[in-house]
Amino acid sequence: MENFQTIAPNVRSVGQLSAADKHGILPVIGQAPEEPLLSELASVAEELHTQLGEQFHSLALRGSASRKTFVKGVSDVDLIIFAQSPEVPNLFPSHWITQTSDIDLEWIKPEDFLLSTKYRWLRFSLSFSGYCFGPQNILNKLPAPSLGPHAIAHLHGAHKWAAFWRTHFDDAQTDAERKRVCSWLMKRVIRSLFEAEMLALNVYSRDIFPCANIASSAFPQYSSMIWRAAELAIAPSSEFQSISEVAETLLPFLLKLQTEQRLGCLNPASPGRTF
């Protein structure tokens, strides 16, 4: 098999593959981001507290920045504002954060987050690798991260997002927007292929390298294309042909895996856990 570095020169062999214990419990890996991002996010949380007062609960960070795999100028910053306020305050994190121009900002009421089934995966994700700023720490109210069907973020919905990537690409107005669609699609492809294997292996990760490594080993007939997808996730292209070649190869296979998973014949989980 061709060395992945030949196919995916921008994909570094970094990232964490976490093994669950015999009860399915994962280690908590969330950490404070490195400076200057740490200080910048602390300032954002202080400004939120100033504007919202007691209605502000906390600011949560997730994604690569809290997993120690953040790359300045490449990675995005995923933030969640937990507050009772009916509106997001007049705050523009892009003016405050110098490490990226790509910020994913969400606002959620704390009680909705803690109780609604809508946020089941997000609760798991934050308990596994989140970090919190602010007067309260919502992570303290979450149970230990456990590996199970709720940890599957993309494979369950592959039939939906796979059908819309072309629309998102066609709607993009600039090369930067088309690259964002490319990265969005390829990350979902890589992580979904990994999700098809992770319960049987009793491991979890969101980092591109370990996910692609597991997927390429599990599905060697698609290994080269999986590493091409990993490369496009890290160094996205705005060229339709480059994206569609990977999508047209991997998406039909991924949808087949999703169908098998729904029928319960895909890599049965360890005893006590089922899809």
N, C-alpha and C positions, 0 to 999 in steps of 0.2 A: 504493500500500500504506500502511496506517495506520502511523504512527510507533510504534515499539516502546515508547517511553516512555509512550504513552497506555495501552497494554495492560499493560505491565509496569513500573509506576512505581518499584518497589523494586529493579529490576535496573539496576545501575550499569554503564556502559560501561568496565569495567576487566577485566583479565585478560590473559594472554599467549598469543598464537598463535605457536608455534615452528615454523620451517621446517627440515626436514632437508636435509642437503647431498646431493650427487649420489650418495653412497654410502649414504644413508638414515640417517646419524648426526645425532642431535639435539643441540643445545647443552644443557649442564647448567645448570638454572636454580634448583636448590635453594639456599636461603639460611637464615641464622639468623633465627628469629622475632624480632619486635620486643619490647622490654621492655614490661611486666614478665614476659611469657611466657617469654622467654629465661632469665631468672634462676630462674623457678619450675621450668622443666623441668631446668635444671642441678641444682637442689636434689633433684628426683626422682631423677635419675641418681646423685647422690651417696648418697642413701638406699638405692637399690638396691645400690650397691657395698658399702655398710656391711652390709646384710643378707645379701647373697649372696657376698661376697668374690670369690674368683677365678672362681666360677661365672658371675658377671655379665660379659657381653661389651660390650653397648652398648644405648642407648635411641635408637630412631630416630623421627623426626617426619616425617610426610608430610601431604599435603593442603594446604589453603589457607594454613595457618600457615607452611609452608616455601616457599610460592609468592608471598608478600607480598600475598595477597588476603583475609587473615583479617579478619573483622569481629567485634569483641567483642559477646558476647551473642547472636550469630546463627550464626557458624560453629562447627563442632565441632573437636575436637583429636584427630587420629589418631596413636596411639602404638603402637610395637612394642617389646617387651622381648625382647632377644636374650640368652639365658642358658642354661646347662647344667642349672640347677636343675630338678628334676622338678615343682616347684610354684611358682606365682606367689607372691611374698612378701606379707606382710601390709601391703600398701601401698594406699592409696586416693587416687589422684591428684586426685579431686574435692576433697579436703581441702587439697591443695597448690596447685591451679590456680584462679585467681580469674577468669580471662577467659572461661570457658564452663562450663556445667553439663552439656554433652554431650561425653563423652569416649569414644572408641572405642579400647579397649585390647586388644592381642593379645600373646601370648607365643609365641616360636618358638625352637627350638634353632638356633644359627648354622649347623651343618653341614647341617641339613635345609633351611634357607632357601637356602643356596648351591648345593645339589645337586638338590633335588627339583623335578620338573616342576610340581608343585602350585603352586610359588611363582614360576613364570616371569614372570607379569605383575607381581607385586609386586617382583621384582628389577628389572624394567624401570622401574617407577614410582619406586622409591627412587633408582635411578641417575639418573633424569631430574630429580626435584624433591624429593629427600629431604634431611634434615639429621640429623646424628648427635651424640649426647652419650655420654660414658663413657670408660672406659680404652682401648677399642679403637674403631676406626671401620670398621664393616662395609662402608661405601660404598666404601672403598678396594679392596675385593676384587671389585667389580662391574665389568663391561665398560662401555664408553660406551653410552649409550642409543641403540638403533637402532630405526627405525620399521619395523614389519612386522606380520604377523597376531598376534603375541604382545602387541602393544600394544592390541589390542581387549579391553576389559574387560567390556562388557555386551552388545554386539550378539550375540555367539555364543550366549549363554544366555538370550536374550530370551523364548523360549518357556517357560522355567521360571519366571523371576521375574514375568513378566507374568501368569501363571496364579495366582500366590499373593498378589498385593497385596491382594485383597479379604479373604482369610483373615486377613492381618496386620492389616488395618483393623478387622475384626470382633473380633479378639482384643484390640485395644487397649482399655484400661480408662479412660483419661483423655483429655481434650482434648490434653494435651501429647504423649501417646503417639500419638494419631491424627495430629497434626501431624508427628510424626517419620516416620510411614509415608508421609504425603503428600510430604514433602521427599525421602525415600529413593526413592520411585517416580519423581517428576518429574526428579530428577537423572539417574536411569538412562535415562529416556526421552530427555532432551536429549542426553546423552553418546552414547547408542546411535545416534541420528540423525546426530550428527557423525561417529561411527565409520564409518558407511556411506559417508562421503565422504573421510575424512582420508587414506587411502592413495593415492587418485588425486590428491589435492591436495599430497601429501607434506608435511603439516603435522600438528601435534599440540597438544592442549590438554586440560586438565581443568576449566578455568574456565567457568562457566555462560554468561557473555556471549559470548565468542568461539565457543563450541560452538553456542549458539542462533543466532548471527548467520550462521554457515556453513550450519546446517540450514535456516533460513528462506529463505536464498538458493537453496539446492539444491532445496527443495520448497516453492515459493511458494504452492501451493494450500493448504498447511497453515500458512502463516506466522503468522497470527493465533493459532492454537491452540498453535503452538510457543512463542510469546512468553508465552502464558498459562501454559504448563507451566514456563517459566523463572521467571515470577513466583511460582508456587507452590513452586518449588524454593527460592527465597530467602525468601519470606514465606508459609510453608505454612498451609493451612486445615485445620480439623478437620471441616468440613462434607462429608459424603459426596457430595452433588450436585455441588459444585464440583470435586471430584477426579474423579468418575466421568465427567463430561462431557468432560474432557480425555482421560482414559484410553480411553474408548470411541471417541474419534475417532482418536487417534494410535497406540494399540497394534495395531489390525488392520493399519495401514499399516506399522508397524515390523516386525511379524511377516512381512509380505510381503517387506520388504527383507531380512530374515534368510534367508528361503527363497531369494531371488535370490542372495544372497551365498553360500549353501551350494552353489548350482548353478553358481557361478562366473561369473554374468552381471551382477554389480553392480560398476560402476565399476572396471574392471581396474586393478590397481596399476601403478606405473611399472615399466619393464623390469627383470627380475631378481627381482621380488617378486610373489607370487600369494597369493590368499586360500587 
